C-alpha cells in the first residue's frame, strides 16, 4: 500500500514536470511574433525594406503557423507527439536565430516562414499532449492554465525583445535559441512510452463529424470573428511601432513598453472582465463592446504623440481584445461536441493566425500609398462593423447547441 502511494506521488511529479515543459513550449509559440515586434522598425530601416513588404515580413510566420499546425497535428497522431515536439523545438531555435544573420528580404521571408512552421509543430504537439494527459474537467482546467500562462508571458516578451535589441536588432533574434535547451529537457522528461503512445485528439470515424461541425453557419461566423479580431490586433502590433518611430522617434524599449501594456490590458480583462460582462450583457453584447472599444482606441492612434496618452490607450485597446477572445472561444466550445472540442478550438487558432497574416496584406499597400492614418481608420471601421454584426449574427448560450 505504501509502495502504491509512493509510486502515485512519483507519477504525479513526472506529470507536473511534463506540464511545465509543455507550458514553456506553448510560451515559445507566443514568443514567435511578439518578441521581435519592437525591433522591426529598425530591421526595416537598416535593410531598406519597401513599405508594402514590411507588414508581411512581420506576419509571414502566422501564415505558415496556420498552414503547418494541422499538418503537424496529423503527423503527431501517426508517428507520436514526442517525435514532432523535439525536432520542431530544435528547428524553431535554428530558424529563429538564423534571422539575425540574414540581410535580404527573400531570405528574411524564408526564415520567418520557417520559424512559423516550426512553431506550428510545437503548438500541435503541445495541444495533443495536453489533450491526452488529462481528461474531463481536469483537461479544461489545464488548458485554461496554459492559456493564462501564454497570455501572461506575452506581456513580458515585447519588453524583453525591446530591451535585448536596444543596441542592435540582431540581438533579439538570438532569443529563439531558447528552443535548444527546452528540447534537451523535453528529451528526458518525455519518454517514448509516456508520450508517443498517447491517443490523438480525434479518434477514428470522427473526421466526418468534425467537418460537419465546422461547416455550420454559426461556427464559421465565429471563426471569421476570431480572424477579424486578430487582423485588428495585428494592425497595432505591426503599424503602431512604425508610427511611434516616425511620430516620437520611439526606440525598441519604448515600443516594447507600449506593446506590453496592450498585452497587460488583454490579460487583465480576459481574467477579470470577460465572464462578468458576458453574464451582464450576454456574450454577444460583451463581444460587441470589446470590438467597439478596440475601434475607438485604434481610431485615436494617429492623433497621439504624447507617451502618457499612448500607454493608457494601448492598455484600453488590449482590454477590448481581452473581452472578445475568451467569449468567442467559449461560444465555439458550446458549439462543439465534447469529444471534438479541442479540435474545433484548434481550428479557431488557425483562423487567428490567418487574421494575423491577412492584416498586413490588406493594410500594407494602404500604408505605403496613403500613410498611417488610413491604416488605423480602416482597422477601426472593421472593428465597428464586426461589433454591429456580433449583435445581429451571433447566437447565445444554449441556443447554439440546437444546430448540432
Steps between C-alpha positions, in 0.01 A plus 500: 500500500780738595685412178184577304474846655865574430462388141194721460692798637789435262262476205335826602841667526602379154175630354555835670844527340350411164235769547769759571686407182179519294415840648850622412462365146164675468663822612756466220218496245371823654850645477527436124366839398470708816865497603625643169221754438679784688811479280337465158510876436879476530508190275297682233717812528839328495416259219302764306195280456215633287196610699262265320710202616561616855173378649519166320851449637370551853210256454617235253564261789128508579410363155740207524385432856139482380595267214735268686320462834237256362764324288722440801193402701422217258867401496511498882206261516675268255861493623465634855487845653848475655649436157341823380571714807874435533611579141266797462640654819851466357396633158321790668829598662706461182262684266423774751860577595618483137284803418758715679749427220265552205530824304256464207121503487456157330714329762326691779162380372637146478644486852191665651277257315705202616495609863121533469478145361711369789278692741200324347663165572565599861139616538358179350711274720434708811123507453501129422697411810291717731183354351624146558652543845178625662131422472169674566494802728866456583590538134290816470670643808849416373428653160380808685828513691689473173303786346554715808873428502543590134298819541706601802838447335378692197524804724870436560613402150476848341686645799772237478525529122523879512758492780721236337482676163570850632861485378429315176191326366699183421541422869126445546495208257754312708221442756352236271794280598310426823339220301823296524519463881124443516533221243777343713279513809203356310719213376538377858160601639299330225589136446364319193263295715364805686432713195503327162248239602238760594190509289429789267226752560290372209408133503424282201173583326477847654652690209166522319329615818759773544449614142126520563552716807740750342272543196216629715412865438544606863838331528624665182372837624697460822811397307472814286462713813812337648687586181367857500609554861849376411511725192413807707739403778784452254443848359633631831780242525634578152419866439486659846878451557569642152271795568658567839845483341405771250288711737705505820819317396413209730784253552450122547471540877212750472327287237542198726335684789204605285452147365532359851228734628273377224565140606452590867160653425401187310615266776324689778172542313499135390541391863280757676251654256416260217277257693338773711406705196367188332271433797374857503468574128506143363794383296406672177463829689840456663658421163336807344629715785852363456506576128359847567778571751762379253350724231502816713856452622656408166318792334672737743857381431585749220420791733726376783851635538537503880618185671282562807197472267633223278555254785145508647346487152711190426379342823134579419543351154628183668201503737268486200689207348503322836122527524447363150726196482382290800136553406555400137679182605239429765226512236708271278533258791123498543453418134738204505427148629722418797711251304573760228530813715880521494508455122234766437691744720828411327346593163400830658867551583574448130253775406673722754832440324342568161364829631848596613638432152218662303527822702818635332392364162199732515650787696854503356412655163282758677792601722737520204271719289307706756695494827413390852160664574298308237648174631367559848171644374432194285577266790264706718230473232536122488469487879179710492352276230578182693360656817169555323504154342567336836169636628305386196675179391615323815280253684513478877554232760308174465335608176832432329471130579178461303693486174688185603 
